[in-house]
Each structure stands twice: as structure tokens, then as C-alpha cells.
């Protein structure tokens, strides 16, 4: 039973690492293309295309061009990805999931377009 739990943990950790990579890719896209929420989501979905079950775009939150300081032209973009990871060997019930999430906030140098 312990080995099955270790397998589940390793697979969940791998999925979490993919989420982190997808958020980083979305952040890179947002830094290069401020104000392009659809492009950010497309980049995140491209990195996560091999998840099973697939992630839905509604689980990706992009808050574009949040004005941080009204006295200066300072903006940020926040990206959050949530995914319900299905446990393979759930002890309590079939179909058990755990929520994995990752997020980043990045400055938008030069303002937002």
C-alpha cells in the first residue's frame, strides 16, 4: 500500500512541475505581449496539452495589467493555474482528486498596451 502511495505522490509531483513550467511560459508570453490574455492561456494550454484528464481553459486565471501604484505607471499581470489531479490509488473513494495549483505575478515594464 505504501508503494502505491509513493507512485501517486511521484505522479502528482510531476504534474505540479508541469503546472509550474506552464505558468512560467505564460508569464514569459505576458511579459512580451502585455494585455493578451488569450495568448497567455494558449501558451499555458500548449504546455499542459498532455495532461489526462485535460485541463480546461476555465482553470487558468489571468489578471492583466493590474495597476499596482497609481502615482507611477506600474502594472503587474497575475497568472494562476488550478488542476484537479485524479489519484490513481485513492484509499477513501474511487475518483479522489487533489487540487494542484501554481501562480506567478510579474511586472509589466513599460506599462500595458
Order of alpha helices (4+ residues) and beta strands (2+ residues): alpha-alpha-beta-beta-beta
